[in-house]
Amino acid sequence: MILLNIKTTLVNFIKDQDYYIGIYQDHLYLYQYNSIETFNSNYLCVSFPNFKIIITGQDFLVQKMLKEEILIKGVIQDLKIEYA
């Protein structure tokens, strides 16, 4: 998993993408987000420049967090995008 994140981060850096959202079996990886609006063990709302992503599920836990980059572990049950 760590090697995949390093590869993804390098590819994003080289491509100069505005953002990246990676959904894995029990992880969620967000890159280049603006802010985390709400976070608890069952709900996550993250804003990006032109939209918000809202994730509901169970047992959310921050595994790693860097500037504009976060890795969340947990069971994802629903994902919605709200455009500004």
Summary of the structure (lengths in Angstrom):
residues: 84
radius of gyration: 12.2
end to end distance: 32.4
largest distance: 33.8
contacts: 229
relative contact order: 0.20
helix: 17%
strand: 61%
